[in-house]
Amino acid sequence: MARPKVNHDSAVTATIQKLDNLSVIRAAWQKDFDETNNQLYSLLAECLDIYNSIKGEPAEKAILDRIKLELTNADFDLKKHSSVISLIVCYVFGKQNRRLKSYTRAISIALQLDVTKDTFAAWVKKFGGIEEVVLKKGLNPEVQEKYNQIKAKTEEVKNVFSNPESQTFFPKSELLVHTDTGEYTLLIGKTLRTGETQVLSVVPNASRSMIDSAIDKIAIAQIELDKKRTYVNFNNQTTQLVNNAVQEAILNQVNTETPLAMAA
């Protein structure tokens, strides 16, 4: 028995009405000079709130279909896989706004960091504006500084690893904490021209999932090697059987011809 079709008209109408109201406010904002950008941040916060109100809801598809229809009628050139946030921003800010991508990106970053409608404006102001949010990817100064430190240290480690004496800079006994009582330890090594592997450092605080992932990769590679060995062994055995058969045939031929030669 087919399920009855659910009517989402009320949810669609309510959402479109909200978007229309925001579009009217946006038009008024563009005419007025607002050097604080408070109205802009308020509009973007509302867009974020609308996204949260429809994402994952039963009426989501119906609402998005209606938004796409309205945008198409307004001569928007929609991409095949336009994001929900992008559709909302386009509806509110219109076709002529050249900052649509920045607005969309800023809201996307806000969603990733659990920024809410009520905290959005203050969050943006902390960075100095929308473009700064996009540029810094929503990282506050403390997090940004830590990210930069990690990035710089990563490059330093890579440079040291390229040095044959690098193991002296990263003593394994110091990096391997005494609380590591796991069954395995991950190592970083470098293949030498001799074919040997030089251990450069341990991987400190390696999680069980990291170790399991490494073991899985080894197992997969081993399966492929086993397949190759089996193939080579099969070919060798087949070649040997053929050679033995040929040798046996030659001996049989010689044994058959020898009495005739003696009788002659």
N, C-alpha and C positions, 0 to 999 in steps of 0.2 A: 504494500500500500504506500503510495507516494506521500511524502510529508507535505503538509499544507504550506503554501508560500507565506513567509512572514512579511508583513508590511512595515517598511522602515520609513515611510513618507514623513512622519512627524519628526523623526530624528534628522532626516535630510533637510527638511524645511527649517528647523531650528538652527542647524549649523550654517546653512546658507544665509539665514537672516543675520547671524553673528558676523559672518564674513562681510556681508553688505554694509553693516553698521561700521565695522572697522575700516572698510574702504572709504566710507564717507568721512570718517575722522582723519584718515590719512590724507585725503584731498585737502581738507581744511588745514592740516598741519603743514603741507607743502606750500600753501599760500602765506602762512605766517612765519615770521623769522623767530626761530627758537634755538638760540645758541647753546642752551643747556642740553638739548636733545632729549629732554625728559619725555616728551610726547612720543618720540621715536622708540625709546626703550619700552614705554608702556604698550605701544602697538606690537612690538616684537614679543613682549611678555604674553600678550593676549594670543598671539599666534602659537606660542609654545603651549599655552593652556588648551587651545583648541586641539592641537595635536594629541596631547595627553587624554583629552576627552573622547576622541574617536578611535585612537589606535588600539587594536585588539577587540573592539566592540563588534557585536553582531551586525551593526549597520555600517561598519567601516567601508565595505566595498560599495554599497549604494551611495554613500556620501561622496566618496572619491569619484565615482562615475559621474555624479552630478557636477562636481567641481570641474572635472575635465571637460564636460559638455559646455559649461559656462565659459571656461577659458578658451575653448575652441571657437565658440561663437564670438568671442572678443578678439579673434585673430591671433591668439597665442600659438606659437610654433612649439608644441609640446614634444618632448622626447619620449621614446617608447617606454623607458623605465624611469620616469621622473619620480623623485622621492615624495613622500607625503608632505614633508616639511616644505619642499620646493613648491608644490602645488598651492599650499596655504599662503605662502609668502607672495607668490605671483598674483593670487586672487586679491590680496589686500593691497599690495603696493603697485600693481599695474605693470603694463608692458614696458613703459618708457623708463622705468627706474633702472639705472645702471649698477646699482648696488645689490641687486637681488641675490647674487651668489654669496656676497659677504653676509647678508642677513640670514640666508639659509644656513651657511656654515656656522655662524655664531650660535644659532638656535640648536644646531646639531651638537656642537661642543657642550652647550649648556645641558642638554639632555644626557649626554654621556657622564657629566659630573653631577647629576642630580640637582641642578639648579631649578628652582621652582618659579612660578609666575610672580610670587611676592618678593623673591630675592634677586630676580633677574636684573633689574635696573641697577641696584647697588653693586652686583657682581660685575657688570659691564663697566661701571664708573671706576671701579677699583683698578681696571687695566688702562683706563683712559679713553675708551671708546670701542666701537664695533671692530674696526680694522685691527686694533691692538689685540683684541680677543682672538681674532682669526690668526694673526701673526704668531702669537704666543701659545696658541692652541689651548687657551683657558687655564694655563698653569700660573699659579700665583708666584710672586717673586721668590719665596722660599723653595717651592717645588722646582721652579725654573733653575735656580742656582744649583740645587742638588742634581738635576738632570744634566746641567752643563758640566758639573764635576765628574759625574759618571761617564759622560761622553768623552771628556778629556782623558780620564784615567784609562778608558777602554783603548783609546788610540795609543796611549803610553805603553800599555801592556802588549798591544800588537807589535809596536816597534821593538820592545825588549825581546819578544818571542822570536823576532827575525835575527837576533844576535845569538850565535852559537853558545855564548856563555850565559844566556839568559836565566838558566836554572839557578845561578848564584844570586840573582835578584829576587827570586820568589822561592825561598827555601820551603820545601815540602813539609818539614817538621813544624814550621810556624803556621802555615795555612791550614794544616789538618788539625782541627781542634780536638782536644782530648775527649770531648763528649761524643765524637763520631764513633759509634760502636756498631755501625752497619756492617753488613756482610761484604759490601764492595765499596771501592773508592774510585771516583772518576778522575782520569788523568788527561792532561793535554800534552801531546807529544809531537815531535818533528822528525820526519823521515830523513835520514842522512844519505849521502851518496853511496855509502857502503851497504845500504839496505837495512841497516839497523835503525831503531827508533829511539830517539833521545827524549826522555821524560823532562818536560819543562816545568810543570807545576801540577799540583792537585787542583781539583775544582772544589773550593770550600763550600760547605753547607749544601752539598748536592742532595736534592730531594729524591725520595723513592721513585717518583714518576720519571725523573730524569734518568735514573739508573735503569729502570724498567724499559724506557724508550731506547736507551743505548743497547741493552741486551736484545730487544726485539729486532733492532737493525742488524745486529750481529747474526741473529738467528736467520733472518731473511737472506742475508748475504751468504750464509753457510748453506742454505737450501739451494741457492743458485750454483754454488761451487760443487755441491753434491751432484746436481743434475749434470754439470759439465763433466765431472769425473766419471759418472755412470755412462755418459755418452762415449767418452774416450775409451773407457774399459770395454764397452760393448764393441766398438769399432776394432779395438786391438784383438779381442777374442775372435771376432768374425774374420779378421785378416789371418789370424793364426790358424783357424779352422780351414780356411780356403787353402792356405799354404800347405797344411798337413794333407789335405785331400789331393792337391796337385802332386806332392811328393809321393804319396801312396800310389797314385795313378801311374806315375813315371816308373816306380819300382815294379808294379804289376806288369807294365808293358815290357820292361827289360827282362823280367823273369819268364814271360811268355815267349819272347823272341830268342832267348839264349839256347834252348834245346834244339830249335830249328837250325840255328847256326852250327851247332856241334854235329848234328846229323848230316848236314851237307859236307 
